[in-house]
Structures are given as C-alpha cells and as structure tokens.
Amino acid sequence: MTEEKQPQENIRQMVRLISSDVLGTKPIYLALQKIKGVGFSLSNAICIIMKLDKNTKVGTLSDEQIKNIEEIIRNPEKYKIPSWLLNRRKDYETGEDKHLITADLKLRTEDDVKRLKKIKAYRGMRHAAGLPTRGQKTKGHFRKGKSLGVSKKKGKSGK
C-alpha cells in the first residue's frame, strides 16, 4: 500500500515581515535574512529566543508568533540580545547601541558616507572616488569603465 502525503492546508504562501514579503515555504532562519538589517547570526538568535526550530516554515507561524518576531527585531536589547549582534554600535550622535532595519539602515549609512566626505576623511575620499575603503589592493581590480592593456604603437609599417 502506498501512503499519500497530506497537503498542508495551514501554510500561507506569502508572509509580511516588517516591510518584506517572504515566501511561506521558506525556513524561518532564511526568511528572516530577507529583511534588510537582519543577518544569519541575528536570525539564529531570534529562533533561539522564540524556541523555534530553524527549519520551521514561515507560513506555519501564527500571527502572534510573527508579531513577537517583529518585536524582537525592532527592540533586540529588550530581549537580551548581545550588543555585538547589533548593526549600529556606539552611534556617532548618541553613543548608544542600536539595531537599524530597512529604510532607517539605508538612510543612516548614506548619512555616514556624506559626513565622511564632508570632513574629507580618508574613507570619505575613497568613497567619493569610487575606490575600496578597507585597504584592498587595486592593481587588478576595482577598475570601472577603462580597460587597461598593452596597445601596439603605430609607427613605421614597412620594414
């Protein structure tokens, strides 16, 4: 006798997390990484705090669980997530540890780069020139637009 697999009727196809649409068939730890500002380590920590299996499908979570996950992402300090997991430690203006997500993260990063350019810091000048800011070598990489190579000199054609 063959066993037929029962279709899981309680799986939602799309789930809205913060401001991202996530496929309901994805495991929770991968789905959380689709949110800008949430990486592997933070998504793993959220699964541990919520006592969820990392491979639980997002579509099977209840609305209450999804709200709890969003609350943890918005206020990680409240749930005793260590500060080294946050993406904005020792903020330039306030000096406190924060975790920024989605548009806030993008705007703050742009503001930081503008500030570095304005004060003419080395990193700001590298950003302005479109070059790497973290010490990578540039001889064979980071070339935009121009192809460099050896060209033959045009000169005496008849020998």
N, C-alpha and C positions, 0 to 999 in steps of 0.2 A: 504494500500500500504506500502511496506517496502522500506526503504531508504537504498541504498547501499553506503558503505563508499568508498570514492575515495582514491586510493592508492597515497601516497605522493611520487611523482616521483623525487623530488629535494633533497631527503635525501641521503647523501653519507654514505656508510656503515662504512668506516674507515676514520678517520681524523688524520693527523700527527700534533701534537702539541709539539713544541720544539724537543724532541727526543723520544716522546712516541706515540704509536699508540693507538687511543681512538675509541671506538665504536661510530658510528654516531647517534645511537638511545639513547645514554645516555644524561641526562640533563647536561647543561654546568657546573653547580657548582660541580657535581660529577666527570665529566670528567677532570676538572682542577686539582682535587685532585690526579689523577693518575700520575701527573708529580711529580718527586721526588723534594721536597723542597716547594711544594705548599700545604697548608692545607686548612681546612674549612674556616677560617677567611679570608685568602688572596683570596681564590676563590670567597667568598661572596663580598669582596671589589672590585674585578675586575668586577663582574657583576653589581655592583652599578655604578662604573666609566663608564662602557660601556653602561649603561642604558639598560641592557638586563634583561629579566625575567629569574630567576634562573632555571626554568624548560624548557627553550628553548633547543631543541635538537641540539647537536653539528653538526650533518650532515646538518642542515638547514642554518648554518652560511656561509657567503660569504668569499672568500679568503681574502678580505680586512679586515673583522672583525677578522679573525684568526690571521692575521699579527699584528693587533692592540693589540690583547690579548697577543701575544708573546712579543711584545714590552713592554707592561705593566709589564709582569713577569720579563723581563730582566732588566728594569730600573724603579722600583717602586717609587723611590724618585722623579723622573721627573713628576710623576702623582699625587704627594702629598699624597702618601700612608703613614700613620704614621709610625714612626720608630719602634714602639712596635710590628708591624706586621712583621718586617723583621727577618730573622733567624740568622743573624750574626751581633749583635750589639756590638759596641766597639771592633772591631777586634784586636787581640793580637799584630799584627805587625804594622798596620796603625792607629788604634784607631778610624776608621770611621765605620759608619753603612752600612752594605751591605746585599744583599739578594742573596744567592747562590742556584743554582739549579743543578740537575742531577749529573754528574761526579765531578764537582767542589765541591759540598757539601760533597760527599763521601771522596774525597781526603783531603779536609781541616779537616774533622773530624778525619781521620786517623792520619794526622799530629799532631793534638792537643793531641791525646792519646799518640803518640810516644814522644811528648815533655814532657808530664806529667810523663811518665815512666822514661825518661832520667834524669829529675831533681829529681826523686824519691819523687814526691809529694804523699800525701796520696791517692788521686784519682788514680794516676798512678799505685801505688802498688796494689790497689784493682782491677784495670783493668788487671794487669799482673797476678793476682791470680784467675781471673775469678769470682770475687765476686761483689756484688752490690756496687755502688759507692755513692748512695744517702741516706744512713742511714737506709735501710730496715733491719728488723730482719732476721737472718739466721739460726735460730734453726731448723725450719721445712721446709725450702725452700732453693733454690739455691744449692742443692746437685747434683753434677754431677758425675755419674759413680758409686759411692759407695752407697750401700744400708745399712743403719744402722738399727740395730734392736737387739732384745734380742736373744741370742743363748743359748741353753742348754749346760751346762757343761758336758763333757764326763768324767765319773768317775766310781764310784762303780755302777755296773749294778745289782748286786744281793743283795737283802735285805731280 
